[in-house]
Amino acid sequence: MTDFTEALTQLRRSDTVLRRLIGKVGPCKLKLKNHRSPFRALVESITYQQLNGTAAATIFGRVKALYPGRKFAQPEELLATPDERLRAAGLSRAKVAAFKDLARHTISGLVPSAPAIRKLTDAQIVERLTVVRGIGPWTVEMLLIFNLGRLDVWPVTDFGVRKGFARAYGLKKLPTPKELAPHGDKWRPYRTIAAWYFWRATELEE
């Protein structure tokens, strides 16, 4: 497990509210999924968009089952899969189109391989991946956090982060992304860890 001691020390010093939240939640247990290729991670993220976790996991399981005998499909295989088969797994037309666009951009090299993506900055990754249909900044931010372990990502559009921030600070209304953005400045270069604690804040008992 990654050692977040330095990050927690800085976050505690930066903000009394966050210091109390860290005390309630305990050590950071951010788990990475860095064994996945960017292609695989993005296919999974697209599947999960606008669905609850259980439904998305079921659909993603059906998609993986279309390609037996391997961990996951290659981009060429997914691109060659008839739309009707993907739709039968439970995917919407928009998600099938996003899958195919992602596969094309992976084959072309726009979506980097796992070794190549680690050499790019966060901004470069966002710029390249948001060209793909169905992939916006939030989807890329989740890749940066959970697949690449980038420590200074501040996902201000994420509902859980907004809700956890409001709860930690005793706000009656959720902050807008625009309102939330500048709050992250004092937590650089560990905004990812701050976000993780706000996610946990939504799970604490009142």
N, C-alpha and C positions, 0 to 999 in steps of 0.2 A: 504494500500500500504506500502511496506517495506521502512524503513527510510535508505537512503544511504548517509546521511550527512557525517559520518566518512570516508566512502570510497572516496567520492568526495573531501573532504579536503585533504586526502593523495595524491590522483591522481593529483590534481592541483599543489601540492608542488613538485611532482616528475618530472614534465615534462611540459615545457612551451607550446609545441605544443598541448598536451592533454588539458592543461588548456584553451587554445583558443578554442579548439573543444567543450569542456564542456560549455564554454560561449555561443557559437553559438547554440548548441543543446538545452541547458537548463537542467532541472532536469532529473535524470535517471527514466525512467518509465518501467523498466523491469517487465514484467508480468509473473507470474508463473502459471503453469498448474498442481499444486500439488494434484489435485483431482483424477488424473489418476493413475492407477496401473502401475508398470513397464512393465507388459505384454502389456497393452493397449497402453502405450506410445511408446513402441518399434514397435508394429504392425503399428502404424501410421507413425513412422519415416521410416520404411522400405517401406511403400507405397509411401512416398514422395521422396524417393531416385531417382535422375536423371529425375525428372519430374518438370514441372512448377506447381506453387501452385494451379491454377485453375483445371488442369487436375487431379492432385493428390487428391484434395478435392472431386472431383466427384467420383473417384474410391473408395476412403475411405468411402464415403457416401453409395455407392453400397454394399461394404463389410458389413457395419453396418446393412444395410437393410436385409441381409441374416438371421439375428437373431432378429426378431421383438419382441417387448414386453420387452426389457431390454436395458440397457445402452450400453452394449457390450458383445460379446461372451466370454464364459469361455474357457480356453485353451483346455479342453477336447472336447468341441463342435467344435472348429476350427479344431482340429486334425481329428475329425470324418467327417468333411465336404469334399465331393469329390473334387478333384483337378479341375474338369471341372466346378463346380459351382463358385469356386474362380476365375478361368480363365475368366469365363463369366462376372465377375464384372470388368474386365479390367486389372487384374494382369498378369505379365509375369510369365513364368514357374519358373524363378529364384526366384521371390518374393513369389510364392506359396511354393516353397521348403523352403525358409527362414521362412515363417510363420509356417510351420509344425515343423521345427527344433526348433523354438522359443517356440512353444506350448509344445513340448516334454521336453525341458530343464526347462520350468516353472513348469510342472507337477513333474519333478524330484527334483525340489528345487534349481537347479543351478541358475536360474533366481529368485531372491528373491522376497518376497512379499513387499508391500509398507512399513510396519513397519520394516521389517528386513533390507531392503536396506539402511534405514536411519542410521543404526548403522555401516555401512561399510565406509571405507575411499574411496576417489576418485580412488586411485590406485587399491584397491580391487575390486571395481565395474568394472573398465575397464578390469581387468584380467578375471573376471568371465564372463562378457557379450560378450566379443570379441570371446569367444569360439563358440558362436551361429553363424550359417551360415548367411551371409548377414549383419552382424553387425561388423563394424570396429570402430576405435577410435572416428571418427567424430560423429557417431550416438550416442555413449555413452556420448560424451561431451555435445551433445544437451540435453540428458536426465539429466545429472548432472546440467546443467544450468537452463533449463526451468521446469523440473519436481521436482528436489531436491533443487534448489536454492543455489547450491554451488557457492561461491563467488570467488574462485581462479582457474578458468578453463581458459586455454589459447588455443583456437581452431585454431592452426596455419595453418591447411589445409583448413580452411573455406575460400571460394572465397570472400565472402563479407567482412570478416575481413581483408584479404590481400588487397583488393581493397580500402577499407576505410583507411587503414594505408597508402597506397601509396598516396592517395589523400590528407590526412591530412599533410603528410610530403613533399608533392610536388615531389614525385618520378615519373619518366617517365615509369618505369617498375614495375610490381608487385613483391614484395619480395617473394622468395621461402619460404616454411615452415621452412627450415633449417635456412635461414637468419632471419626470423621473430621470431623464438623461443627465442633467448637471449634477445630481446627487452622487453619481458614480465617480466623479472626479477625485474625491478625497480618498477613494479606495484603490486607486491605481497603485501598483500594477497587478492588483489582486481582485479585480471586479468580479471575476468568475466565482471566487470563493464567497464573496458577499452575496451574489445571486443564489448560490447553493443554500446559504443560511436563510434567505428570504423564502425559498421553496419550502424549507423545513418549518418555517414559522407558520405556514398554513396548516401544518399537522399538529401543532401544539394544542393542548386543551386550553379552553378559555379560563 
